[in-house]
Amino acid sequence: MSTTDLVNMERALKICGANQELFKDLMVIILGTIPERIELLETFLEEENWEDLDFQTHKYKGALRNICADQAVEICQSLEVAVKKKDLPKSKALIQSLDENGKNLEVWFKGGEWKQAFLEPTNT
């Protein structure tokens, strides 16, 4: 999984109106919630609370869409399918993938390579 593919920066620029501070603020907010969200997903899975697991996965997917984190959104979509099937092993593996993806997002964001997208001319 390439870190350059974690966020669709072309779409993020459009959504944020090429406002670097807005994107930064969104990233800080969402990255700050990832550990709690993952813990919540793991708890609901452990309890086999499929309804709340589905709801929280859907909420997380929406937050990730706000920052155009396409890979994580795809993982959430797969998790929603697994949850609807009550597939415990698949759901567990997908939550682990979301956790890893969140850590990669944090490394990518802190590395600052995303800032370059705001410096390049856009064709919007």
ZIBELFEN-V974617 format. One record per backbone hydrogen bond with DSSP energy under -1.0 kcal/mol. CO is the residue of the C=O (numbers start at 1). NH is the residue of the N-H. Records with the same first field share a line. If there is no record, write none. Layout:
CO = NH ; NH
This chain:
2 = 5
3 = 6
7 = 9
8 = 12
9 = 13
10 = 14
11 = 15
12 = 16
13 = 18
16 = 19
19 = 23
20 = 24
21 = 25
22 = 26
23 = 27
24 = 28
25 = 29
26 = 30
27 = 31
28 = 32
33 = 37
34 = 38
35 = 39
36 = 40
37 = 41
38 = 42
39 = 43
40 = 44
41 = 45
42 = 46
43 = 47
44 = 49
45 = 48
48 = 50
49 = 53
50 = 54
51 = 55
52 = 56
53 = 57
54 = 58
55 = 59
56 = 60
57 = 61
58 = 62
59 = 63
60 = 64
61 = 65
62 = 66
64 = 69
65 = 68
68 = 8 ; 70
69 = 73
70 = 74
71 = 75
72 = 76
73 = 77
74 = 78
75 = 79
76 = 80
77 = 81
78 = 82
79 = 83
80 = 84
81 = 85
82 = 87
83 = 86
86 = 88
87 = 91
88 = 92
89 = 93
90 = 94
91 = 95
92 = 96
93 = 97
94 = 98
95 = 99
96 = 100
97 = 101
98 = 102
99 = 103
100 = 104
101 = 105
102 = 106
103 = 107
104 = 108
105 = 109
106 = 110
107 = 111
109 = 112
112 = 115
113 = 116
114 = 117
115 = 118
116 = 119 ; 120
